[in-house]
Amino acid sequence: MSEITRDVVIIGAGAAGLTAANALRRQGLSVAVLEARDRVGGRLWTDTIEGAMLEIGGQWISPDQTALIETVAELGLSTFSRYRDGDSVYVGPDGTPVRFTGDLFPAGPETERVIAEITARLDEMVAEIDPDRPWAHPKAAEWDAISWDAWLRSQTDDDEAVRNLAFATGSAMLTKPTHAFSLLQSLHMAASAGSYTNLVDADFILDKRVVGGLQQVPLLLAERLGDDVFRSQPVRTLEWGEDGVTAVSDSMTVHARQALLAAAPILYDRISFVPPLPRRQHQLHQHLSMGFVIKVHAVYDRPFWREQGLSGTAFSPYELSHEAYDNTNFGDERGTLVGFVSDQHADDVFALDADERRARILESLSHYYGPEAKEPIVYYESDWGSEEWTRGAYAASFDLGGLHRYGADLRTAVGPIHFACSDMAGAGFQHVDGAIRMGRLVADQIAEAVRG
């Protein structure tokens, strides 16, 4: 077993850990990054499947994600806009696809009025939320005690309005059933994007992509660190005390003055802490869980929907695939659609065999785009729930009551152990932007601690 000494040991080579490692190196500190997987990037993963480049993990950049935008530019990467020319498609409760333009789903006039009215109310509430301290709001305990679904249904008895309003933070973002998380958690999700309106605006939240895939960000950050990144090194034990830390993997030991856990908090239980983490941390981590969404990639010989005057953007709270987009790669003559199957729907389709699951998902996509959608030349499901070092997607969030009760402790260092990942970000929560922000923030805190 090899044994090395560094100023800081970083556990996790995703965007947060690699950002922190580079920032610490710039401040003159030595680092070792230990990654459990055989690749870097965490929930960013670009791969070639049957000849098609697919972004298996995160991929989009929105205008408010300035930390990510700065990093992409600094690394010399190029971006391109998501294709959005033409009509979007909405499937309502009667199953009929309706073409539309603009931001609002083409529901009936009364439903549209209710959606607009409650959206304005939500924007006012979100404006009062500090994304870094949602638990500090005077009504935090009250808003954390009621589920997102229950609050919406207390505002209106229009079921279609409720389903469409619930959609943005439920199926689309937190990827949990709307009865399983609180109004406060939903408001925090919206506050992390600047407003509820931003969150429901696909042209805003899903604006640009990186040419060649977003995983290039962690790949290039890791390249700068050279031999200080150690892959296939899951940390089994982390000993800590006043004199520093010792991280032990299967084949190496790292002694350091400080440690950074840069992995999702639901993975902390894979590490034996000596001594154990404090009681507060034990309780906190039991109230966090990952959401679950299947990202479906369907590649065709051409983007046939564009011939129909469709943008590829499609939504429905009544469909198995609740949203889908044109995901054609830059310069590719083939066309790619990406669809999403979330929360309970994702659980249900994984009870089926692979052929039946594929057939049902493609049938759902055909309700937006027509029968050609059922005949892709490449089909692939990103199943992060089965990935050992992720266990779900997109991110971890609190159960009812957990955010105001434990949120303030989420980032709190324990002796020489610090924490950073997108799951605990304010602005950019559960996005790469949030991971980069957290990496920068905690690197400064660690540098200060080292220098005393």
N, C-alpha and C positions, 0 to 999 in steps of 0.2 A: 504494500500500500504506500503510495507516494504521500509526502507530507510537505506542505508549503505554508508560508506566512505572508499575510497581506494586511494592509490597513483596514480594508473592508471586504467582507464576503457577501456576495449578492446571490440570492437563491431565486432563480427564474430569469430566463433570457428572452422575455417578451419586451414590448416597447418600453414599459416602465423601468425594468431592471437595466436594460441596455442604455437607456437615456441617462439614468442615474450613474451607471458605470463610467460613461464618457464624461459626464459633468465632474465626477470625482477625480478622474484622471487629469482633467484640465486644471483642477485645483491642487495638483501635485500629490495626490494620494494613490497608493497602489490598490488594485482590486483583483478579485477572482470571481468570475460569474459561473455558478454551477447550474446546469440545466438538466432536468430529468429526461427530456425527450432527446432524440438523436438529431434534432433540428432546432434552430432558433426561431422566434416569432410568436410563440404562444398561440393566441387565437387569431393570428395573422398567418395565413398559409396559402400560397399560390402553387398549384401543381398542374401537371399536364396529364389529363385523363383521356385515353383513347384518341390522342392527337389534338385535344382541345385544351387550351389554357383556361383553367378555372380558378377563381378566387374562392377557395373553400371556406375561408373565414371572412373577417371584416374587409371592407373594400372602399367605402364611400367617404368623401370629404365634404363638409358643409361650410358655408362662408364664415360662420362664427368660430370655427375650429382653428384659431390662429396659431396655436402651438404646433399642431400638425402641419399646417400650411407652411410655417417657417422651417420646420424640419425637412419637409419634402423639398423645398427650394434650396436649403443649405446642402442637401445631399445631391443636388443636381438632377433631380427627377422631374419628369414632365407629367402634366395632367391633361385630361380631356373631359368634356362635359357628357353627362348621361344623355342619351338620345331621348328627346321629348317632343319632337314635332308631330303634330296630328292630335287626334282625339284620344282621351282616356276612356276606360270602360268601367261602369259600375253595375253590379248585379244586385238587385233589391230582393225583398222578401218573396216576390212572385217568381223569381228565377229568370227574369227577362234581362238580358244585357242591354244597357243604355249607354250610348256614347255621349261624352260631355267634354267641355273644356273648362278651365278654371279650377279653383280649389274646392268648391263645395260639391258634395255628392248630389246627383240629381234626384233627390227624394221629392215628395210632395211639398207644396208651398208651406204648409203648417209645420211639417217636420224640419224643413230648411230654416224656418223662423226659430224654432226651438233650439236647433243646433247652433245657430248664430248667437242667440241670446245666452245660452249656457257657456259657449266658447268665450264670449266677452267677460262673463262672470269669472271663468277660470283664469283668463289672462290677468284680471285684477288681483286674484288670489295669488297667482304665481309671482306677480310683481313684488309681493310682500315677502317672498321666500328668499333667504340667502342660500344659494346652492351649496355653500360650504358649511352652513349651520342651520339646516331646516328645522332641527329640534328646538331652536331658539325662538321660533315664532310663538306669540302668546297663545295661539290656539293649537299648538303642535300636538298636545295630548289628546285634545278633542278630535282633531283631524286624523290622528293615527289610530283611533279606536273604532272608526267606521270604514268599512270596505269601500273601494272605488265603485263597485257595482251598486252597493246600497245607497251611497251618497247620490249617484246619478239618478237612481230610481226615486229618490226623495225629491228630486228637482222636476221630474216630468213622468207622466205615465205613457209617453210615446216610446214604444219599444224600439222602433227603428232608429230614433234619435239617440237613445241610450247605447245601442250597439255601435253606432258610428262614433259617438263621443268616447266610448270606452276603448275603442280599437287602438288608438295611438299609443297609449301607455300600457295596454293589456297585451293583445296578440302581437303588436308590432314592435314593442320595445322591451318591456319587462318579461314578456313571453310566459306569463302565468295567467291562470283564470282570474277574472276581475274580482271575484269574491275573496281571493287569496292574499291580496295586499291592500294597503290602506289608501285613503284619500291623500294623506300626507306624502306617502311614497310616490304617488302619481304626480303630485304637485312638484316634488323634488325632481322627478324625471323631466318634467316640462321646464323647470327653472334651470336645469343644466343645459338646456338648448336656448335659453333666453326668454321663451314664452310658450304657452300652449299652442298658439297659432303657428309658431315656427315648427313645432313638433308634428303638426298635422299637414304641413306643407311639404309634399314630396320633392318639389323643385328646389326647396331650401335644404332639407335634411339629407337628401340624396343627390347632391349637386355634381360632384366631379369624382373621377377615378384616376389612379396613377397608371400611366402607360407601362405595361409589363407587370402590374400587380403591386398591391400595397405591402406585401411581405418584403419588398425591396428595402423598406425603411429599416426593419430590424436586421436584415441581412447586411446592409451597409454599415449600420452602427456596430454590429458584431465584428465586421471586417476591420474596423478601426482599432478594436481591442486585441486583435490577433490571438496569441496563445493564452490570453487571460480569460478566454471563454472555454469552458469545459462541458462538452455535451455528454449525454447518457450518464449523468451523475446525479441521480435522485438523492437528496439529502435525507438520511435516515435518523440522524441524531443531531441536536443542536444544544451544546452545553454553553451556559452563559453565567456571567457573574460580574463582579466589579472589575476584574482584570481583563475582560473581553469575552470572546466567543470561540468555540471550536465546532466547526461543521464537519460531520463525518458522512461520507457517501460510501458506496460499495467498494471503491478502489482508491479513494484519496481522503485526506484530512486537511482542512484549512484552518489555521489559527489566525484570528483577526481581532482588531480592537472594537469593531462595530459590525453588525450584520443588518442586511436589508432583506426582508421577505417580500419579494416582488412577484408573488403568485396570488391567484384568487384565494380569499380567506377560507373557502370551503375545502381547500387542500391542506390547511395547516395540520389537520389531524393525521396526515401521513408522516409527520415528523415527531419524534420523541424529544420533548424539551426537558433538559436537566439543568436546574430544577423545573418543575412544571410551570406553565404560564399562570399568572394570577387568576383568582376566581372570576374576576370581571371579564377577562378574555374568554374563559371557558364558557360562561353564560352567553356572552355576545355571539360567539361563533355558532351556537346552537339555534340562533334565531335568524340566521342567514341561509339562503338556499339559492341554487342556480335556477334560472328559467330554462325552458326547453323549446327549441325551434329547429325544424328541419329546413335547411336551405337547399332548394331543388334547382339543379342546373339542367336545362334542356337546350341542346344545340341542334340547329337545323341547317340545311344546305344554303339557306338565304334567310334574311329577316322578312318573312312573308307578310307579317302584320303591317309592315310599312306600306306594302302595295295596297292595303285596304284603307290607308289613311289613318292608321292607329299609331300612337306613340309607343305602345307597349306597356304603359302605365295602367294598372287595373286594381280594383279594390272590391271587396265585399265581405261584410261580417257574416254572411250566410254561406260562403264557400269554404271548402276544405282548404284550398290555398287562398288565404285571406287577402294577399296582395302579391303582385307580380310586376316585373319591369323588363324593359329592353336592357339586356346586359351584354350586348355585343362588344367584343374586344376592339381596341383601337386598330384600325387598318385591316380588320378581318372581313372577308367577303361572306363568311357564314353568319348566321344570326343566332344569338343566344337569348333565351328568356331565363330569368331567375324568379322563382316563386317561393313562398314561405308557408309552412304548415306548423302551427304553433300550439303550445300548451296541451290541453286535453286532446285536441285533434291529433297532435303528434304522438301522444301516448297510444291513442286508438289505432292509428295506422301501423304502428310497430307491433301490434298484436297480429297483423296479417303477414302472409308470406311476401317475399320481395316482389313477385310478379303482380300480385293483387294490389299491393301498395302503390307500385308504379302506375298501374292501370287507373286506380282511383285518383291519384294526383294529376295525371295527365288529362283525365276526364274533366277535372275541375278547371285546369288551364284552358281546355277547349271551350268552356262556357264563356270565356273572355275573348278568345282569339279564333274560334272555329275549329273544325275537325283536323286541320293540318297540325295543330298543336299536339295531337296524339301520336305523331310519327317523328320524333327526334332521331337524329343520327348518333347522338351521344346523350346519355342520361346519367345523372349522378346525384346522389343525396349526401349532403354534408351532415353527418350525424355526430355532433359533438358530445351528445349524451353518452356515447359508448367509448369516448376517448379518455383513457385512464387519467391523464393529467389535466383534464378540463371538466368533464362530468356535466356538461350542460351548455346552454348558450341563451342569451349573449353574455349575461353577467349575473352576479349575485345581488339579491335584494332582500329586504327584511320581511318577516311575516307581520301580521296585524299587531300593532303596538310596539314593534321592535325598534323602529327608527328613532322615535323620540326617547325611548328608554336607553338605547345603547349607542346611538349614532355618534355621540361626542367621544366615545372611546375607540372608535374604529381605527383612527390614525395614531392613537396615543402610543408612543414608544414604551417598551418594557425594558428598562435598563438599557443595554447596548443594542437591543433588537428594535428595528424600525420597520414600518409597513408602507407599501406603495403598490397600487395597481388601479386599473380603470374602475374597479368595483367600489372604490372609496373616493373617487373624484367628486368635485363639485361641478364646475363647468366641465363639460365633456364626459360626464358620468357614463360609464360602460362603453365609451368610444376610445379609439386610439389617441385622440386629442387629450382625453382625460388621463390616460396612462402616461403620456409625455409630461403633462403638467405635474402629475404626482412624482414622476421621476426627478424632475428639476427641483421641486419643493423639498423632497426628502434628501436629495443629495446635499443641498445647502445645510439642512439640519444636521446631517451626519458630519459634514466638514466642520461645522461649528463645534460639535461634540468632541471630535478628535482633537481639535486645537485647544479645547478646554476654555 
